[in-house]
Amino acid sequence: MLTVSQIEAAYPPQGLFPRSAERTEDLLDADSPSTGYRHFPWLLSPAPLELEKPLIRQLQGLGHILAKFQDACHELYHRSAAGEAHPWIAKMLDAGKPDWLVAAQRSRRLRQTAPRIIRPDLMLTDGGFAITELDSVPGGQGITAWLSALYAGDGYSILGGATGMIDGFRAAHPGGAHFLISEESSDYLPETNLFAAMLGEGYTIGRAETADAIALQGKTVYRFFELFDTDNIPPSRDLIDHAAQGRLSLSPPPIQHLEEKAWLALFHMPGLQTTWKTLLRGSHYDRLREIIPHGWLLDPAPLPEQAALPWLNLHSWMEVARLSQKERRLVLKISGFDPTSWGGRGVHIGHDMPSPEWQAAIERALADYPEKLWIMQEFRPGRIIEHWHYRQDEGDPRASLMPGRVRLCPYYYRHADGNTVLGGCLATIVPADKKKIHGMRDAILVPCTPA
């Protein structure tokens, strides 16, 4: 079992976080107490999180299913854009996006491109996993790679292996890659520096705001900036246009519709079930139905008198807004293309809010349509587990058990041969009274191991 001293001694010289925590609200919760550790803004643990073998097997096979789901979403979008099926889908997903970005993602080159990294956010519930997001521009690769190597070095069998993150990224980006990090994403610069160093020769880092698309022709460029932020990144349009023309390779590809949470709601829409069954294998469709919570798009269009919102059995969103606090076991979140669409921001948990605030959130979501999409999902409570952690008491680190809820972030890499391989899995364990699960000072961050 690792001690605090061993973990502190292994802290990488590149660091994992910026020296200033002014812009790290997604990683650091300013209201949480200090851990007292010299480097770490989370709780340290002597051991990785143990997962039952059936859960391990599910994690190992989930990447392939999610890759096929992304492919199905991509195909459905393009069929919709061509007017071949459900033309309203592309119209809705393109609303509020710049015309040049829509044109780029519809290009022949990008139609044939898929994300090389898939990182779902999985809540561990009593019934298994529940997907809350598919992150196309994920942070945490450097932290997960470092933690995996650290705990594997102490003798643990780590999911993905000691070098799984490194091997996976290399296989998905053979020949090297140049990371471009924006100011918006600069909190992740230290861990990306570490990740690039672990990857070795051919993997370099630069600033997105000063990138030269012509100088990068023929190279693979890792896009560590969000598409909603392109107005603040002068070279971004040139980079995306070059990618659409095949002059360079952008990873993740600049395909905004694949970065929308709206697909999680569209997957449950009754009128699309025949289409999904056509685009997906039966076993994949069934598995996705199990792990994607019921969801809905917030569209202000009135329903016919005889219609109701599926599963909710209510006639309007105003009826949803008037549900009692106990009745609204629901989560409202912005779909994408907005600064609040990542890091736990733009998320409203119905049973954790006063009624006026819940109603106001729904009214805002309806007013934003269609320029900004919002979805609502069934709330599935996390399973309560216990995990060891160190809290410093008068300078003496002592291990104790903390009851908590778990978010799992597995990193799946699409190799050039089409295989999707699990590189590693980061577990974030927050105190049991927390509703939102994200990195914070009183959370435990560890890799995973078979029980």
C-alpha positions in Angstrom: 0.0 0.0 0.0 1.3 3.4 -0.9 2.1 6.0 1.8 1.6 9.7 1.5 5.4 10.1 1.5 5.8 7.7 -1.5 3.0 9.5 -3.5 4.5 12.9 -2.7 8.0 11.8 -3.7 6.7 10.5 -7.0 5.1 13.8 -7.9 6.3 14.7 -11.5 8.6 17.7 -12.0 6.3 19.0 -14.7 3.5 19.1 -12.1 -0.1 18.2 -12.6 -1.8 21.5 -12.0 -1.1 25.2 -12.6 0.4 27.1 -9.7 -2.6 29.3 -9.5 -6.0 27.7 -8.8 -8.0 30.8 -10.0 -9.4 29.0 -13.0 -9.6 25.4 -11.8 -13.2 25.3 -10.5 -13.8 22.0 -12.3 -10.8 20.4 -10.5 -10.8 22.3 -7.2 -13.8 23.2 -5.1 -12.9 26.4 -3.2 -15.4 25.7 -0.5 -13.8 22.3 0.4 -11.2 22.1 3.2 -7.5 21.9 2.3 -6.1 18.4 2.2 -2.8 19.6 3.8 -0.8 17.7 1.1 2.2 19.5 -0.4 1.1 19.0 -4.0 -2.3 17.5 -4.3 -5.7 19.1 -4.4 -7.5 15.8 -3.9 -7.4 13.1 -1.2 -4.7 10.6 -1.5 -5.3 6.9 -1.1 -3.1 3.9 -0.3 -4.8 1.7 -2.9 -6.7 1.8 -6.2 -10.5 1.3 -6.4 -11.5 -2.4 -6.5 -14.2 -3.3 -9.0 -16.0 -6.6 -9.2 -14.9 -8.7 -12.2 -18.3 -8.5 -14.0 -17.9 -4.7 -13.9 -14.3 -5.0 -15.2 -15.5 -7.2 -18.1 -18.2 -4.6 -18.9 -15.7 -1.8 -18.9 -13.4 -3.7 -21.2 -16.1 -4.3 -23.7 -17.9 -1.0 -23.5 -15.5 0.9 -25.8 -16.5 -1.0 -28.9 -20.2 -0.4 -28.2 -19.6 3.3 -27.7 -17.6 3.5 -30.9 -20.5 1.9 -32.8 -22.9 4.3 -31.1 -20.8 7.3 -32.2 -20.6 5.9 -35.7 -24.4 5.5 -35.7 -24.9 9.1 -34.5 -22.5 10.4 -37.2 -24.3 8.4 -39.9 -27.7 9.6 -38.7 -26.6 13.2 -38.8 -25.4 12.9 -42.3 -28.5 11.1 -43.5 -30.5 13.9 -41.8 -28.4 16.7 -43.4 -29.0 15.0 -46.9 -32.7 14.9 -46.3 -32.7 11.1 -46.4 -34.0 10.6 -42.8 -35.3 12.8 -40.0 -34.2 16.2 -41.6 -35.1 18.0 -38.4 -32.2 16.4 -36.5 -29.4 18.1 -38.5 -31.3 21.4 -38.5 -31.6 21.3 -34.8 -28.0 20.2 -34.1 -26.6 22.9 -36.5 -28.7 25.8 -35.0 -26.5 28.4 -33.3 -23.3 27.1 -34.9 -21.3 29.2 -37.4 -21.9 28.3 -41.0 -18.3 27.6 -41.7 -18.1 25.0 -38.9 -21.2 23.3 -40.2 -19.7 23.2 -43.7 -16.5 21.8 -42.4 -18.1 18.9 -40.4 -20.2 18.0 -43.5 -17.1 17.8 -45.7 -16.3 14.4 -47.3 -13.0 14.1 -45.4 -14.6 14.7 -42.0 -17.6 12.5 -42.8 -15.1 9.6 -43.0 -13.4 10.6 -39.7 -14.2 9.4 -36.2 -12.9 10.4 -32.7 -9.8 8.5 -31.7 -10.5 8.8 -28.0 -13.8 8.0 -26.3 -14.2 8.9 -22.6 -17.6 8.4 -21.1 -18.6 9.6 -17.6 -20.0 6.6 -15.9 -21.9 6.7 -12.6 -21.5 3.5 -10.6 -25.1 2.7 -9.4 -26.7 -0.3 -7.7 -27.9 -1.3 -11.1 -24.5 -1.1 -12.9 -23.3 1.9 -15.0 -25.1 5.0 -16.1 -23.7 7.2 -18.8 -24.0 10.9 -18.2 -21.7 12.2 -21.0 -19.4 11.1 -23.8 -16.5 13.6 -23.6 -14.7 14.1 -27.0 -12.1 16.5 -25.7 -11.2 14.9 -22.4 -8.8 16.1 -19.8 -7.2 13.8 -17.3 -5.1 11.6 -19.6 -1.8 12.7 -18.0 -3.2 12.2 -14.4 -4.6 8.8 -15.3 -1.4 7.7 -17.0 0.7 8.9 -14.0 -1.6 7.3 -11.4 -1.7 4.0 -13.3 2.0 3.8 -13.4 2.3 4.8 -9.7 0.0 2.1 -8.4 1.2 -0.5 -10.8 4.7 0.1 -9.5 3.4 -0.8 -6.0 2.3 -4.2 -7.3 -1.3 -3.6 -8.1 -2.9 -5.0 -11.2 -4.2 -1.8 -12.8 -7.1 -1.8 -15.3 -5.4 -1.0 -18.6 -2.0 -1.8 -17.3 0.9 0.4 -16.1 1.4 1.9 -19.6 -2.0 1.4 -21.1 -2.8 5.1 -21.5 0.6 5.7 -23.2 0.3 2.6 -25.5 -3.3 3.4 -26.3 -2.6 7.1 -27.3 0.4 6.1 -29.4 -1.6 3.4 -31.2 -4.4 5.9 -31.9 -1.9 8.6 -33.0 1.0 6.7 -34.7 3.8 8.8 -35.9 3.4 11.4 -33.2 1.1 14.3 -32.4 1.3 18.0 -31.7 -0.9 19.1 -28.8 -2.5 22.5 -29.2 -3.8 23.8 -25.8 -6.0 26.9 -25.6 -6.2 29.5 -22.9 -9.6 28.1 -22.0 -8.1 24.7 -21.4 -4.8 25.9 -19.9 -5.6 24.3 -16.5 -4.6 21.1 -18.2 -1.3 22.3 -19.5 0.9 20.8 -16.7 -0.7 17.3 -17.0 -0.5 17.5 -20.8 3.2 18.4 -20.5 3.6 15.3 -18.4 1.6 13.1 -20.8 3.7 14.3 -23.8 6.9 13.6 -21.9 5.6 10.0 -21.1 4.7 9.6 -24.8 8.2 10.5 -25.8 9.7 11.5 -29.1 7.3 12.9 -31.7 4.7 14.2 -29.2 5.0 18.0 -28.7 3.0 20.9 -27.2 2.1 24.3 -28.4 -0.4 27.1 -27.8 -3.6 27.0 -29.9 -3.8 30.8 -30.1 -0.4 31.0 -31.9 -0.6 27.9 -34.1 0.4 28.0 -37.7 -1.9 25.8 -39.8 0.5 25.9 -42.8 3.5 24.8 -40.7 1.4 21.9 -39.3 0.4 20.5 -42.7 0.9 16.7 -42.9 0.9 16.3 -39.2 -1.5 15.0 -36.6 -2.7 17.8 -34.3 -4.3 17.0 -31.0 -7.1 19.6 -30.5 -7.2 20.6 -26.8 -9.7 23.4 -27.4 -13.5 23.4 -27.5 -15.3 24.3 -30.7 -17.4 26.9 -28.9 -14.2 28.8 -28.2 -13.0 29.2 -31.8 -13.8 33.0 -31.8 -11.0 33.4 -29.2 -8.5 31.3 -31.1 -7.5 33.1 -34.3 -5.9 30.1 -36.1 -8.8 27.8 -35.3 -10.7 28.3 -38.6 -7.6 27.7 -40.7 -6.8 24.6 -38.7 -10.4 23.2 -39.1 -10.5 24.2 -42.8 -7.1 22.4 -43.4 -8.5 19.3 -41.6 -11.6 19.4 -43.8 -9.4 19.5 -46.8 -7.1 16.6 -45.6 -4.0 18.8 -45.3 -3.6 17.9 -41.6 -5.3 15.6 -39.2 -7.2 17.0 -36.2 -7.8 14.8 -33.2 -10.5 15.0 -32.0 -12.0 15.8 -35.4 -13.9 19.2 -35.5 -17.3 17.6 -35.6 -19.5 19.6 -33.3 -22.6 17.4 -33.5 -20.6 14.5 -31.9 -19.8 16.7 -28.9 -23.5 17.2 -28.0 -25.1 15.4 -25.1 -28.3 15.7 -27.1 -27.6 12.2 -28.6 -28.2 10.7 -25.2 -31.8 12.0 -25.3 -32.3 11.3 -29.0 -31.4 7.7 -28.3 -34.6 7.3 -26.2 -36.9 9.2 -28.6 -39.8 6.8 -29.5 -39.9 7.9 -33.1 -36.3 7.1 -33.7 -36.2 3.5 -32.3 -36.6 1.8 -35.7 -33.7 3.9 -37.0 -31.4 3.1 -34.0 -32.2 -0.6 -34.4 -31.2 -0.3 -38.1 -27.9 1.5 -37.3 -26.9 -0.7 -34.3 -26.5 -4.4 -33.7 -29.2 -5.8 -31.5 -26.9 -6.6 -28.6 -25.3 -3.1 -28.7 -28.8 -1.4 -28.8 -29.9 -3.4 -25.8 -26.8 -2.6 -23.8 -27.1 1.1 -24.6 -30.8 1.0 -23.5 -29.6 -0.3 -20.1 -26.8 2.2 -19.4 -28.1 5.4 -21.0 -30.7 6.9 -18.6 -34.0 8.0 -20.0 -33.6 11.4 -21.5 -35.5 14.2 -23.3 -34.7 17.3 -25.4 -36.3 20.5 -24.1 -38.3 21.7 -27.0 -40.8 24.5 -26.3 -43.2 23.3 -29.1 -46.6 22.4 -27.5 -47.6 18.7 -27.6 -51.0 17.6 -29.1 -53.7 17.3 -26.5 -53.6 13.5 -26.5 -49.7 13.3 -26.3 -47.4 13.1 -23.3 -43.6 13.2 -22.6 -42.4 9.6 -22.8 -41.7 7.9 -19.4 -42.6 11.1 -17.6 -46.3 10.8 -18.6 -46.7 14.6 -18.4 -48.2 16.9 -21.0 -45.8 19.8 -20.9 -42.5 21.1 -19.5 -44.4 23.4 -17.3 -45.9 20.4 -15.6 -42.3 19.1 -15.1 -41.4 22.5 -13.6 -44.2 22.2 -11.1 -43.2 18.7 -9.8 -42.6 18.5 -6.1 -39.0 18.3 -5.0 -39.4 14.5 -4.2 -40.9 13.9 -7.6 -38.2 15.5 -9.7 -35.5 12.9 -9.6 -34.2 14.5 -12.8 -31.1 16.2 -14.1 -31.2 19.2 -16.5 -28.0 20.0 -18.4 -26.8 22.0 -21.4 -26.0 19.8 -24.4 -22.8 21.5 -25.7 -21.3 24.4 -27.6 -21.3 26.6 -24.5 -18.6 27.5 -21.9 -20.8 25.9 -19.2 -21.1 22.5 -20.9 -18.1 21.0 -19.2 -16.6 20.6 -15.7 -19.9 20.1 -13.9 -21.2 23.5 -14.8 -24.6 24.0 -16.5 -25.9 21.0 -14.5 -29.1 21.3 -12.4 -30.2 18.4 -10.1 -34.0 18.7 -9.7 -34.4 17.2 -6.2 -31.5 19.3 -4.9 -33.0 22.7 -5.9 -35.7 25.0 -4.5 -38.8 25.0 -6.7 -38.4 28.6 -8.0 -34.8 27.8 -9.2 -35.9 24.6 -10.8 -38.7 26.3 -12.7 -36.4 29.2 -13.7 -33.8 26.7 -15.1 -36.4 25.0 -17.2 -37.7 28.3 -18.5 -34.2 29.3 -19.5 -33.6 26.0 -21.3 -36.8 26.4 -23.3 -36.0 30.0 -24.1 -32.5 28.9 -25.4 -34.0 26.5 -27.9 -32.8 25.8 -30.6 -29.6 28.0 -30.5 -28.6 26.2 -27.4 -29.9 22.7 -26.7 -30.7 21.4 -23.2 -31.5 17.9 -22.2 -33.1 16.3 -19.1 -32.1 12.9 -17.8 -33.5 10.5 -15.3 -31.4 10.8 -12.1 -29.8 7.4 -11.1 -28.3 7.6 -7.6 -24.7 6.5 -7.2 -24.0 3.3 -5.2 -22.4 4.1 -1.8 -19.0 2.4 -1.4 -16.2 2.8 1.1 -12.6 3.5 0.1 -9.4 4.2 2.0 -7.9 7.7 2.0 -5.4 9.7 3.9 -6.3 12.8 5.9 -3.6 14.7 7.6 -4.2 15.2 11.3 -1.5 17.3 13.1 1.0 16.4 10.4 0.4 12.6 10.9 -1.1 11.0 7.8 -3.7 8.4 8.9 -5.7 6.1 6.6 -9.4 5.9 7.2 -12.5 4.7 5.2 -14.7 7.3 3.5 -18.2 6.5 2.3 -18.7 7.9 -1.1 -20.1 7.8 -4.6 -18.1 7.0 -7.7 -17.7 8.4 -11.2 -15.6 6.2 -13.5 -13.8 7.8 -16.5 -12.5 5.0 -18.8 -10.3 6.1 -21.7 -10.9 4.1 -24.9 -8.5 4.5 -27.8 -9.4 3.7 -31.4 -6.5 2.1 -33.1 -5.7 2.5 -36.8 -6.9 -1.1 -37.4 -10.3 -0.2 -36.1 -10.0 -1.9 -32.7 -11.1 0.1 -29.6 -8.9 -0.6 -26.6 -9.2 0.4 -22.9 -6.1 2.4 -21.9 -7.0 3.1 -18.3 -9.8 4.2 -15.9 -9.8 7.1 -13.4 -12.2 6.8 -10.5 -13.4 9.9 -8.7 -14.9 9.2 -5.3 -16.7 12.0 -3.6 -18.3 12.1 -0.1 -21.7 10.4 -0.1 -23.6 13.6 0.5 -22.4 15.2 -2.8 -24.9 15.1 -5.7 -22.5 16.2 -8.4 -19.4 14.1 -8.9 -16.3 15.9 -10.1 -12.7 16.6 -9.0 -12.6 18.5 -5.7 -10.4 18.8 -2.6 -12.4 16.3 -0.7 -12.6 13.7 -3.5 -10.3 10.7 -3.9 -8.7 10.1 -7.3 -7.3 6.7 -8.1 -7.1 4.1 -10.9 -9.0 0.9 -10.8 -8.1 -2.8 -10.2 -10.0 -6.0 -10.2 -11.4 -7.1 -6.9 
